């Protein structure tokens, strides 16, 4: 049942037990060669190498974990929603040098979400934004299940709300 164009009402109690989802980190392989580049070469690619200082301010988009103090990361622009349309999206992301493979979380949230406020952007099969919610990271599970209750939503992009940067893609599992 639609209560406004593009919005659908769904029984949360039913969806929470039936809905399965997967949160995927980015493949780190394309970023590995960047660690061998000089600062000048990185600058040409609009990227830079940084070292985590121990604050939870360096969330790796491959491992979906915060980098520890002293870890090297690449800070680079990433196109998270590559569509030919008004909702194409890109922003800066971090990838840890130690990242070996993308993290996958099934029906559970990565710990890196817990301490951050998230924007969950629900996207349909045509790449259009259908819905969006702002939630404390610890409450994201219920919001993901509620959003996926809309059959028109093909995927959800989680963004860290304060800086606005892409956090992870969430798909039905």
C-alpha positions in Angstrom: 0.0 0.0 0.0 1.4 3.4 -1.0 0.9 6.4 1.3 2.7 8.7 -1.1 4.5 8.4 -4.4 7.6 6.2 -4.0 6.7 5.2 -0.4 5.3 1.9 0.7 4.0 0.8 4.0 5.1 -2.7 5.2 4.5 -4.8 8.3 7.8 -4.6 10.1 7.0 -7.6 12.3 6.7 -9.9 9.3 9.7 -8.5 7.4 12.1 -8.7 10.4 11.8 -12.5 10.5 11.8 -13.1 6.7 14.1 -10.5 5.3 17.7 -11.4 4.7 20.4 -8.9 3.7 24.1 -8.7 3.1 26.5 -5.8 3.7 29.5 -5.8 1.4 32.8 -4.1 1.7 34.6 -2.9 -1.4 37.1 -5.2 -3.2 40.5 -3.8 -2.0 42.4 -5.1 -5.1 42.0 -1.9 -7.2 43.6 0.1 -4.4 46.6 -2.1 -3.7 48.8 -0.5 -6.4 48.2 3.0 -5.0 50.3 2.2 -1.9 53.4 1.9 -4.1 52.9 5.4 -5.6 54.7 8.5 -4.5 52.8 11.4 -2.9 53.1 13.3 -6.2 51.8 10.3 -8.2 48.9 10.0 -5.7 48.1 13.7 -6.0 47.9 13.3 -9.8 45.2 10.7 -9.1 43.5 12.9 -6.6 44.4 10.5 -3.8 46.7 10.5 -0.8 48.2 8.2 1.7 47.3 8.7 5.3 48.2 7.1 8.6 45.5 6.4 11.2 46.1 8.1 14.5 44.0 5.8 16.7 40.8 7.8 16.6 37.8 6.0 15.1 38.0 8.3 12.1 39.4 6.0 9.5 36.7 3.5 8.5 38.1 1.1 5.9 35.5 0.5 3.1 36.9 -3.0 2.3 37.1 -4.5 5.8 34.3 -2.4 7.3 36.5 -1.8 10.4 38.2 1.2 11.8 41.9 1.3 11.1 44.2 1.1 14.2 46.8 3.6 15.2 49.7 3.6 12.8 47.9 1.8 9.9 48.4 3.1 6.4 45.4 3.9 4.3 44.6 5.4 0.9 42.2 8.2 0.8 40.6 8.4 -2.6 37.4 9.4 -4.4 35.1 6.5 -5.0 32.0 6.4 -7.2 29.5 4.5 -5.1 26.5 4.8 -7.3 27.6 4.8 -10.9 24.5 5.6 -12.8 23.7 7.9 -15.7 21.2 10.0 -13.8 20.6 12.5 -11.1 21.6 10.2 -8.2 25.1 9.4 -9.4 27.3 9.6 -6.3 30.9 9.8 -5.3 32.9 10.9 -2.3 36.1 10.2 -0.4 36.8 6.8 1.1 39.6 5.1 3.1 41.0 1.7 2.2 43.5 0.0 4.6 46.8 -1.3 3.2 46.2 -4.5 5.2 42.8 -5.2 3.5 43.0 -8.5 1.7 39.4 -9.2 0.8 36.0 -7.5 1.1 34.1 -8.1 4.3 30.7 -9.6 4.1 28.1 -9.3 6.9 24.9 -11.4 6.6 21.9 -10.2 8.6 24.2 -8.4 11.0 25.8 -5.0 11.1 29.6 -4.3 10.9 30.9 -3.0 14.2 32.1 0.2 12.4 28.4 1.2 12.1 27.7 1.1 15.8 29.2 4.4 16.8 28.1 6.4 13.8 24.9 8.0 12.6 24.0 6.6 9.2 21.9 7.7 6.2 20.4 4.7 4.5 19.6 5.5 0.9 17.1 3.1 -0.7 17.6 2.8 -4.5 15.4 1.1 -7.1 16.4 -1.0 -10.1 16.6 2.2 -12.3 19.2 3.8 -9.9 16.6 6.2 -8.5 16.4 7.2 -4.9 13.1 5.7 -3.5 13.5 6.5 0.2 16.1 7.5 2.8 16.3 7.4 6.6 18.7 8.8 9.2 19.4 6.3 12.0 21.9 5.7 14.8 24.1 2.9 13.5 23.0 0.6 16.3 19.4 0.9 15.0 20.2 0.3 11.3 19.2 -3.4 11.3 15.5 -2.6 11.8 15.6 0.3 9.3 17.3 -1.9 6.6 14.6 -4.6 7.0 11.9 -2.0 6.9 13.3 -0.4 3.7 13.7 -3.8 2.0 10.0 -4.4 2.8 9.4 -2.2 -0.3 9.7 -4.6 -3.3 10.9 -1.7 -5.5 14.1 -1.2 -3.5 17.0 -3.1 -5.2 19.8 -2.0 -2.9 20.6 0.3 0.0 23.6 2.5 0.3 24.8 3.3 3.8 26.5 6.6 4.3 28.2 8.1 7.3 25.8 11.0 8.0 28.1 13.7 9.3 30.7 13.7 6.5 28.2 12.2 3.9 30.7 9.6 2.6 29.7 6.1 1.4 30.0 3.4 4.0 28.8 0.2 2.3 26.3 -1.3 -0.1 23.5 -3.5 1.3 21.7 -6.0 -0.9 19.1 -8.7 -0.4 20.5 -12.0 0.4 
